[in-house]
């Protein structure tokens, strides 16, 4: 089975259509643990709200850690929110390539900026790494 299942569009419980969401098979270990906060459309985030991957899938995106930027530090990222679809949720995350070494170590207190392409859609506030 391919790593990327592709995009899908669904309808939320409130009747709004979900944006296409890239998902991957569950990926472990996800080393970063913290809180993900999704941006709403007015803040420049996803038009349809936070992603809601199927239970057996993880959300695949991109991310970077400041002071790097979309242009200098973008890497493939997996995010697994505890409460899919919530604007704020506990979450685990990790680089899609398990042995990938980001240009600097990620530590508690860092923020991973979650993007879809160059668009910032969320912030993952890292509380622990392990």
C-alpha positions as CSV (number, residue, x, y, z in Angstrom):
1,X,0.0,0.0,0.0
2,X,1.5,3.4,-0.9
3,X,2.6,5.8,1.9
4,X,0.4,8.6,0.7
5,X,-3.2,7.7,0.4
6,X,-3.9,10.9,-1.4
7,X,-6.4,13.6,-0.7
8,X,-9.9,13.2,0.4
9,X,-12.9,15.6,0.8
10,X,-15.6,14.9,3.4
11,X,-18.3,16.8,5.2
12,X,-18.1,17.9,8.8
13,X,-20.9,17.2,11.3
14,X,-21.9,20.9,10.9
15,X,-22.3,20.3,7.1
16,X,-19.3,22.2,5.9
17,X,-17.1,20.5,3.3
18,X,-13.7,19.5,4.5
19,X,-10.7,20.6,2.5
20,X,-8.6,17.9,0.8
21,X,-6.3,16.5,3.5
22,X,-3.1,14.5,2.8
23,X,-2.9,11.6,5.1
24,X,-0.3,8.8,5.7
25,X,-0.3,5.5,7.5
26,X,0.3,5.9,11.2
27,X,3.9,6.8,11.6
28,X,5.9,6.1,14.8
29,X,7.7,7.2,16.6
30,X,6.4,10.7,16.7
31,X,9.0,12.4,18.9
32,X,7.5,15.9,19.5
33,X,4.7,16.2,22.0
34,X,2.7,19.4,22.7
35,X,-0.3,21.5,21.7
36,X,-1.4,22.2,18.1
37,X,-3.3,25.4,17.4
38,X,-5.0,25.7,14.0
39,X,-5.5,29.0,12.3
40,X,-9.0,29.8,11.0
41,X,-9.6,31.2,7.5
42,X,-9.6,34.8,8.7
43,X,-6.1,34.2,10.2
44,X,-4.9,32.8,6.9
45,X,-5.3,29.1,7.8
46,X,-7.3,26.3,6.3
47,X,-10.6,27.4,4.6
48,X,-12.5,24.4,6.1
49,X,-11.0,24.2,9.5
50,X,-8.7,21.7,11.2
51,X,-8.0,18.5,9.4
52,X,-9.9,15.3,10.4
53,X,-7.9,12.3,9.1
54,X,-9.4,8.9,9.5
55,X,-8.5,7.1,12.7
56,X,-6.0,4.8,11.0
57,X,-4.2,7.7,9.2
58,X,-2.0,10.7,10.2
59,X,-2.1,14.2,8.8
60,X,0.8,15.0,6.5
61,X,2.0,18.5,6.0
62,X,5.2,20.6,6.1
63,X,6.8,22.5,8.9
64,X,9.7,24.6,9.9
65,X,11.1,25.9,13.2
66,X,11.9,29.7,13.5
67,X,14.3,31.4,12.9
68,X,14.2,29.3,9.8
69,X,11.4,30.0,7.3
70,X,9.3,28.4,4.6
71,X,12.1,29.2,2.2
72,X,15.0,28.0,4.4
73,X,13.8,25.2,6.7
74,X,10.7,23.5,5.3
75,X,10.5,19.7,5.9
76,X,7.8,17.1,5.6
77,X,5.9,16.7,8.9
78,X,3.3,14.3,10.4
79,X,0.9,15.6,13.0
80,X,-1.4,13.4,15.1
81,X,-3.9,15.5,17.1
82,X,-5.5,13.8,20.1
83,X,-8.8,15.5,19.0
84,X,-9.0,15.6,15.2
85,X,-11.0,18.6,14.0
86,X,-10.5,20.6,17.2
87,X,-9.0,24.1,16.9
88,X,-6.7,23.4,19.8
89,X,-5.6,19.9,20.8
90,X,-2.8,17.9,22.4
91,X,-0.8,16.4,19.6
92,X,2.2,14.4,18.7
93,X,4.3,15.2,15.6
94,X,7.5,14.1,13.8
95,X,9.4,14.5,10.6
96,X,8.1,12.3,7.9
97,X,11.5,10.8,7.4
98,X,12.2,9.1,10.7
99,X,15.9,9.5,10.8
100,X,15.8,13.1,9.3
101,X,18.0,15.5,11.1
102,X,16.5,19.0,11.1
103,X,19.2,21.8,10.9
104,X,19.0,22.1,14.7
105,X,17.7,20.1,17.5
106,X,14.0,20.6,18.5
107,X,13.6,21.1,22.2
108,X,10.7,21.8,24.7
109,X,9.6,25.4,24.2
110,X,10.2,25.4,20.4
111,X,7.3,26.1,18.0
112,X,6.9,24.1,14.8
113,X,5.1,26.2,12.2
114,X,2.8,23.8,10.3
115,X,2.3,24.6,6.6
116,X,0.4,23.3,3.6
117,X,2.9,24.3,0.9
118,X,3.9,27.9,1.8
119,X,0.7,28.7,3.7
120,X,0.9,28.6,7.5
121,X,-2.0,26.6,8.9
122,X,-1.1,25.9,12.5
123,X,1.5,26.1,15.3
124,X,2.7,23.2,17.3
125,X,4.0,24.3,20.7
126,X,6.5,21.6,21.7
127,X,6.2,20.6,25.4
128,X,8.5,17.6,25.3
129,X,10.7,15.6,23.0
130,X,11.3,11.9,23.3
